Each structure stands twice: as C-alpha cells, then as structure tokens.
Amino acid sequence: LIQTLKDIWLNTGFCKCPSNSCILKIFNIMKKFFVNLLVIFLLSITSFGTLYAKTILPGLIGNDMVLKQKSKVAFWGWDKPGMDISVETSWNNRKYVAKTGLDGKWNMYISTPEAGGPYHILINGTDRIELNNVLIGEVWFTSGQSNMGWSIIEEKNAENILKNADHANIRLFHVPRHVSDRKESVFGKNAVWKECNAETVRHFSAMSYHFAVFLQEQLNVPIGIISASWAGTGIESWLSYDLQASDDNLRKATDRWWKWKKDFPHDSIAYAEKLALQEENLAKGTAREIVKKPKSVHMLERPHCKPGSLYNGMVHPCMPYTISGLIWYQGENSVEWADEYEYQLQSMIDSWRAGFHLDFPVLVGQLTNFNYPSAERAAILRDAQLKAREKKDTYVICTIDIGNADDVHPDDKLPFGQRFADMALSKIYGRKKIADYPVAEKAVAKGDKIVVSFNLVKELRIKGGELNDIWVTDATGEKRKVKAFTKRNKLIIGCENIQNPVKVSYAVENNVNANLYNKNGLPAFPFTLPVRMSEK
C-alpha cells in the first residue's frame, strides 16, 4: 500500500492539469490500491478463523493454577469471532458467559471464595476444556534480574532445601524467557503451573520459593508464585517501550539503545580488528593491551537488554491475571544510570498496575552490599529505591547486611525471602508488626555532636558495640570516619575535631559491615543526610 501511494506521487507529480493519460494512470494505480486493501481485509478475516479455530487459553490459566481468594479474578482466552463462551466453577456451581469479539478474544471476571480447593473449572467454546486441581489462595508475581532468578540448585544449602521441598499447597509458574519487539499475548514457549516438589522447584527462583514457604506457613492458604526474571537486565527491559519512548523522563534509555545500534556496525568492525591484532601480538610474544569491548557491541549482543523487550515477551502475556502483589528485586545493572532509576521504578509500578487492572501491593528489595564499580552511584540507586515508599501500598526491604561484597550473587536467598514474607505478613495480611526498617530522617548539629533522628523505630541498637561505616564530611569536602552511639531512636555522632560538618552518611561505601538495627533485628537503611544547624 505504501508503494502504491509512492507510485501516485512519482507518476503524477501533483500536476495541476493532468492529461488523459495521467488521469488513466492515476485510475489504474488507485484501482490497484483498493484491490490490495480488499485482499488484506479478506486475509485478515481468514486469518482470524484459521488462528482461532479452537478454544485457546493463556498459559497462566490451566491445571494446577492458584486463583486469588475472595476476589473477582480475570479470565480470558480466544476462539472464533462471535463464539459464545461459558465458564463453570465448581466451588459455587455458577456459570459465567462471554462472547468473542472480532479479534477472537473473550474476557470476563469470575468470583472466588475463601482459600481452599482443589476445584475444577469447565470452559465451553469451540472446544470443551476442563481445568483440574485448581486452588484458591494468594498469588504473587516476582521479577527482577539474576538474584531473583537465582535457583534453588545454586543455593549453598540446596541439598537440604530439596529434601524438604514437597509443598502441595505451593504452586509454581516459571515464565519462559522471551524477547519481543511487540506486546505478546501468549508465551514464547510452553509453560504450565506445577506443584512444588524437589523436582519442580530445582531450577525455580530461590528467593521466591523461600518467600512462598514462609507465607504459606503463616497464612495456611495455598500460595501461587509467578516468576519472571532474566540475569543482567536493567529496569528499562521491564518497562513498556511505548511508555519510555513517549515520556521525556524515560526516553534516555531508548535513546541510548538506538545510539548503540547506530554505532554497532563501525564499533564491531573496529573491535574485531583489534582482537585480530591482539592475536598476532600474542603469537609474536609482544606486549599487548587488553581490548575492551565497545558498549554498543556489548549491549547489542544482549537483545534482552533492549528497552521494553521483556515487558513485551514476559510480562504482557501475564496481564491481566489477578495477583495479590509484586516482589521486585533488581538494580545491579541499573547502577550506571542510577539518576534515572527513581522515575523509572515508580513509572514501572504505575504501568504494571494499569496492565494488571489492579492496584496491588509492591515489595521492593533495596540493593544489597557489593563492590560496585561506583559506590556513589549504587548509593544513589538505593535512595531511588527507598523513595518508592512514596507510592501507595509500596514497601521497601533493606538487605544491606545480607549481601556479599565479593560476590554479586549471595548464595543464601533464605533471609531475602524471609524479609519479603515478613513485610507482606505485616503490611498486607496484618499478621506481624515487626517489619519496619529504621529510616534516617534528619541530622542536626548540636555543639560538638550530630544527632540523627529516625522514624519507624522506637529503639536503635548497634551490634558489636561500635558502629561501622559512619562518616562525616566537612565544608572542605574532607570525609572522616567517626564514632557514634544510640539513644532511643536517635544516633549521636561525635565530631569534636570536625569544623563545619555538612553531611553525614552511613553504609554507603562498598564492602560495608552494616550493624545498626532496631530491637527486632531489622537493619537501618543506608543514608546520606545534610547536616542542619541546631534548631535551638
């Protein structure tokens, strides 16, 4: 069609007084245009009938699934256009009906009871589909990069974990990894719900598994986990590309990608030439420099890092499955562009809530301790994650004391899972009151001391007697390590030999040994605060 319109332009030249031959030429071109249009229309109708010649369900709706309790949960699928669809649920013997649209899609909401099961669901369309062993309970979506994807088999206690991994009331759904440039409706590979046991959980997210076990033990209801993760990805992979391209505050990520794509042909050739030269020098035994891979080559070799690629291929096919909440643990690959993260994370929360048609609770894991290329930028990213608390029903978990400075992948995800579960039990299910982490609020200079006040804590404690990793910066920019002690919910810092202190920070460097806690053993968030003059 585009070529036809181009022909009109080229052959007529938009002449003011076309000749008879010119008019005939325009007529023939326009006839071709409308014939093509009719063919496309007929093909589209035929394709609908061919594609949906049977009843199709999304991957998440199937045997062994968990549906959110006491809710109106989304149910959808595809069939022939104009087909009547009925869904019968065994827990209330109720029938729900819908009709497919011109695109073959149907959708409805069905009511669920209190936790229980197993139940069965009968779907009637072109085909008759029966779903069995369906449980009603709580459903959590977990996502992020490598630490979220870290599997049970990689855990240091994998053998003992697998010995006790049989949990019939925990169901697992592993979203298959899939990169796409368009918003997919179905998964790139076959995926199904599975009962949790030593075999099915072996390669499942360890962090998600530990969370599910703690939650199930406390709530005594079925738990479903939908896990979607990919190592080495920035948050831009998990954000809608359309959203990023249309928002000035998000567009930096898409602009970077297209700049890398533009630079790739030249950079890849230059890189190959340098590698060849290096090989020659190696053969000759001459001195050589390490050849650094250009950023454009590094990123274009990783299509899963393209903005929107995983939102399209892994998240969008899950929408709008009704979930109880989201656990987000990601950030390592976003440190380089930490200044953008605050807006990115809050935009992701908004867009995912819109896509799932639900303002679900969100639990964000703050970046843990590690020797990052830039400690300063890692601290900026942690602050950005902490600010996510400004969003409604969004809670941040501190992990600064359970990381590994020498390994970006701590090999024990149990404490991570437990902290996520404790936060959910406290803030969402009202079962615990000990999930608040101390947050530094302000720092005030009083004589030769600085007093840092905290909220969400009644009593601070220092493990080991002396507080580690506490620093004060003076007006000249000199940074000094200082000593401190606690008094109820305040941290008292001695700075007798520091003139004009302007900033105080805690646990913001690499390789920290954070040891400031509340009385329940939860660590204080790392912080950097400006020092105010005494209020008296």
N, C-alpha and C positions, 0 to 999 in steps of 0.2 A: 504493500500500500504506500509506503514511504517512497519507493522507487517510482510508482505511478504519479504521485504528486510532483516528484522531481522532474518527470518527463513533461508534465504540463508547463512547469516553469521554463525548462530548457527549450521546448519546441515552440512556445508562443511568444516568449519574450514579453508577455503582457502588452502586446501591441494594441494600440487604441482602435485601429481599423483593420481587423483581421480579414484576410482574403477567404474565399470559399474553401480553398484547400486547407487553410489554417483552421477554419471552423470545423471541417470534416475531421481534421487531425485531433482537435480537442474532443469532438464527439466520440471518436474511437477510443481515446485514452480514458474518458470518463466511463464509457461502457465497460472497459477492462476493469476499472476501479470498482464499479458496482458488482460486476461478476465475481471479483475476488472477495468482496465484502460478503456476498451471499454464500460463497463457498466456505468462508471462515465461520459464518453463522451456523451453517449446516453441520460442519465438522464439530463445532462446539457442542451442539445438541447431541450428535452421535457419540461424542467422547463422554458426555455425562452418562448416557445409557450404558456405554461399554465399561467405564470406570466403576460405576456403582450398580453393577448387575446383581449384586448381592448385598446383604446387610453387613456393614463394616463397623467395628468398634475401635476407638482409640486404644493404644497399648495399655494405658493405665486402667481401663475398665475391663476386668477379666476375672477369672477364677482366682481365689485366694486373696483378693484385694481387701483393704480396710477402708471403710467409709466413715467420715466424721460423724460422731454421735450427736443426737439431738439437734439436727441441722437440716436445712434444705440444701442438698448436695447436687452439684451439676452432673448431668448425664447427657451424653451426646453421641452422635455417630453419623453414618452416611448410608444412603440407599438410593434407589431410583427416584428421580424427581416426582413429587406428588404422591409418594408412598405413605400410607398410614402406618405409624409405628406405635406399638404398645409395649409398656414395661410393667411387669407384675412383680411385686416384692413380697417375699414370704413372711416377713415379720409383721405385716399388717394386712396381708391379702388384698392390697389395693392395686388398682390398675391406673397407670398414667399413660396419656396418649399425646402424640405429636404427629405432624405431617412434614415430610421433607420439602425443602424449598427447591427453586430452580437449580441450585448448585448441588442438590442431593443431600444437603446437611439437615439434620434434625437435632433439636436440643430441648431439654426440659429440666426441671428440678424435682427431686423426689425427697420425701421426708424420712428421716432416720430416727429410730428410738434411742433409748439409753444403750450404753455399751453392752454387747453380747454377741451371740452367734454360736455356731455357724448358721448362715442363712443361704437361700438361693434366690436368684433373680431370673425371670424369664423375659426375653425380648422377642417380639414377633414383628417381622417386616417381610421382606422377600424371603428371608430365612428365619428359622426358629433357633435362637441361641439361648442356652441355659448356663448361667454362671453359678458355680458351686463354691462352698467353703468360704463364703463371704462373711467377714467380721465387721462389727460396728465398734468404733473406739476413737482414738486420736491419730491424726495423720500429720507428719512433719516433713517438710521439704528441706533438705540440707544441700548446700552448694558452696563452691569455692575452688581453690587450686590444689596443689599437691598434698598439703597437710590434711585437707578434708578428704581427699581421695586415698590417703594412706590406708592400706588394707590391713585386715586382721593378721594375715600371714606375715606381714612385715613388723608386727609388734614384737617387742623383746620377750613378752610372755605369751606368745602365740599358742604354744602347745597347751598351756593351762587354760587359756581362754577357750580354745576349741573343744576341750574336754567338757566344758560346761555351757556349750553354745546352743543346746536344744531349747527353743522357746516357741512353742506352738502359737502363742498369742502375740508374737512379734513377726511382722511380715516385711519383706524387703523388696524394693523395686530399684534396680540399678539402671539409670538412664544411659543408654548406649552413647558413646562419644560420636558426635556427628557435626561436621562443619557444613554450613549452608549460607548461601547469599540471599535466600528468601525465607520467609516465615513458614516453617513446615507445620503441617497438621498431624503428621504421623512420624514415628521414629525411623531413623535411617536403617536400623537393624531391629530384628525381633526382640522384644523384651517382655517379661512376664513377672507378676508377683510370685514370691517364693516364701514358704515358711522358713523361719530362721532355724538353722541347724549347722553342724560343723562343716558340712559341705557347701551349703548356700552362702554362708557368711564369710567363708575363707578369703575371698577377694573383694569383700564389701568394705565400705568405709568404716574404719575402726572407731573414729570419733562419733559417728552416727550410731554405731552399734552400742557403744557404752552409754550414750545418751538414752537410747531406747530401753536398755536393761534397767537403768536407774528409774526411768519414768514409769515403766511397766510395774516394777516392784512397789512403787509408792502409790500409783493410781489404781492398780489391779484392774486395768482395762486393756483390751488389745491396742497395740501400737503399730502403726504403719510408717515406714520410712521410705521416702522417695529421694534418692541421692543422685545428684548431677554435679560432677566435678571434672577438672582437667588440669594437670600439672602445668606450671609455667605460664599461666594466663593472667592478664591484667583485668581489671574490672570492666574495661571497655568491651571485652569479648562477650560479657554477660548482659550488656545494655543494648537495647534496641538501636540498630543502626539509624533508622529513620529519626528517632529521638535525638541521637547525637548530631546528625547532620543538620537538624533544624534548630538546634539550640546553640547560641554563640558561646555559652559557658562549657559546652560539651564537645564542640567541634574541633578542639585542638587535637583530640585523639584521632579523629578521621583524617584531619589534615596531615598529621604525621604519617599515617598509613599511606596515603596517596603520594606523599613526598618520597617515602621509601620505595614505593612501586615505580615511581619515575626514575629514581636513582639506581634501581636494581640492575638494569642491563649494563650500564657503564661500570658500576661497582663490582658486579660479579665477574666481568672480564678482567678487570684490574686485579681482583683478588686471586683469580686463577693464575694469572701471570706471576704474581708474587709468590704463590705456592710453588709454581714450577721452578722459579729461580731459587727458592729455598731448597728444593730437592737437588738442584745442581750443586749448590754450595755444600750441601750435606755430603754429596758424593765426592766432592773435592776436598772435604775436610776443612773448609774455610769458615771464618767467623760468620755468624748469621744473627739476624734479629727475629724475634717472634713475630709472625704475621698475624695481625689482628683482623678478625672477620668484620667487614663493614656492617653497620647496624641494619642497613637495608637488606643485605643478604641474610643476616641472622633472622630478621623478622619475616621476610617473605618465604623463608623455608618453613615457617610455622603458621600455616593458614588458620589454625585455631586461635591465633592472636589477633586476627583481623577484627576490628570493631563490629559487634553485632553477630559474629559468626556462630557463637554458641547460644546466644539468645534465640537465634533462628532455629538452630538444629537440635537443641536440647531442652530449652525452657519453654518455648512457644508450644511445642507438641503436648506439654503437660497442662496447658491452660484450657479451660478454667477449672481443673479438678479442685474440689473443695478441700483445703488444708487447714490445719489447726495453727500452723505457724511456720516461720522460716528460720533456719540457722545458717548464718553466713560467716565463713572463715576464709578470708583471702586478704592479700595485701602485699606479700613479699615482692611480687612482680610489678607493683604499683609504686614502690618507694621512689623510683627515679622521677616520677611525675606526681609527687605527694601533694603539691599545691593544688592539684585538680581534684583530689580524692573526696574532699568533703561534699562538694556539689555532686560528684558522680554517685557516691553511695546513697545520698538522700534522693537523688533522681531515680536510682535503681529501685529503691524501696517503693517510691510512688508508682513507678511504671509497672512493677510486678504486682502490686496490689490491684492496680487497674486491670491488668491482664487476667488475674485470677478472680476478679469480680468480688474481692473481699479485703477488708482492712485487717488482715491477720497480724498477730504479734510478730516481731522480728527480734532475734537474738544475734548480736554481732560479737564475734571474738576479736579482741584487740590484738594487734601484732605482738608476738612474744619476743623474748630475748634472743639475739643472734648477732654475729659480727657482720652487719650490713655494710655495703660499700660506702654508705654515708649514714652515720648515726644521726646526724642532724635531720636528714630527710625522713628517716624512719620515725623520729620523734614527731615530725610534722604530720606524718600519716596516722600515728597513734592518736594525736589530738583530733584529727579529722574523724576518726572512728568514734572517739568519745563524744563528739558533738552530734552524732546520730541519735543520742538520747533526746535531742530536741524534737524528734519526730514522735508522733503519738504511738504508744504501745511499742516502743523500741528500747531495748535494753542491751547494755554493753558488758561483756565479761572480761575481766582483767586476767591476763595469762603471763605477765612479765616474769613470774617466779617459777614457771614450769617449762621454760624453753631450754635450749641447749646452744650455748654461744658458739660451739664448734660444728654444729650440725643444724641446718635449717629445718630438718625433719626430726623432731623429738620422737624417739621410738616407743614412747608410752603415751597413748592418747586417752587413757582412762581418766586422769584428772581433768582433761579438757571436757570430756563427755559428762563427767560428774558436775562440773561447774555450769555447763549449759542446762543440765537437768535441774539443778538446784534453783537456777534463775527461773526456769519455766514453772517449777513447782511453787515458787514463791509468788511471782508476779502474775501468772496466768491461771494457776489452779488453786492458789490460796492455801497451799499445804505447808509452806515453810516461811520463816521470817528472817532468815539469816543470809540472804543472797545479795545484800547491798555492799558494794565495794567503796571504801573511802575515796572521796573526790576532793582534792585541794581546791579551795575557793578563793582565798586571798592571802597575801603576805604583807605584813605591816612591820616597819622598823620601829622598835621601841628601845631607845638607848643603844646599848651595845648588843642587842639581840634582834632577831627577826622572828615574828610569830606568824606561823602559817595555820590558818583555820580550815577545817574540813567540814563537809556536810556528809550526810548518810552514815554517820558514825558517832557513837557516844564515848568510845574509849579506844585510843590508839595504843598499839604495843610494838616494841622493837624486839625481834627475835635475835638472840645472840648478844644482847647487851648494848652494842654500839651500832648506830645506824650507818649503813653503807651508801655510797653513791649519792651523797648530798653535796651540792655545790652552790657557791655564791659568786656572782660576777659583779665587779665594781664598775665605776663610771669610766675607767680607762679600758675596759674590756678584759681585764685580767680575771681569770676564773680560778677559784680556790676551793679545795675540799675542806669542809667544816664538820663540826660535831653538833649533835642535836639530841634532845630528849623529848619525851612526850608528857603532856599534862592534859588529861581527859581527851578532848577531841582536837587538841592543838599540838603542833610541833614547834618546839622552842629551839631556835638555832643560834649558837654563839658566833659572833663575828666581831670580836674585840679589836682585831688588827686590820679590819677592812674599812676603808674610808668610802663613804658614799655607795653603799650597795644598791644595785639597780635591778638585779634579777636573781632568783633562786630556782634551782632545778633539782629534781630527784629522779634517778633511774632512767636518764635519757641517753646515756652513753651506750656503746657496745659492751658486751660481756659484763653486764651488771650482776650484782648479787643482791637483789631487792629483798629487804627484810622488814618493811613497815607494814603492819597488819592491823585489822580490828580484832576485838576479843574473840570473834568466831573463827579466826584463822584465814580471813579473806584479805588479799593484798591490796594496798593502796595503789591507785592508778599513778603511773609516772606523770610528772608535771613540770612545767616551767611557768613561773609567775613573775610579773613585775613587782618590785618592792615599793610599797607606798610608804609615805612618811606617817609617823604616828598620828592617830586621829584625835589625840588629846591636844 
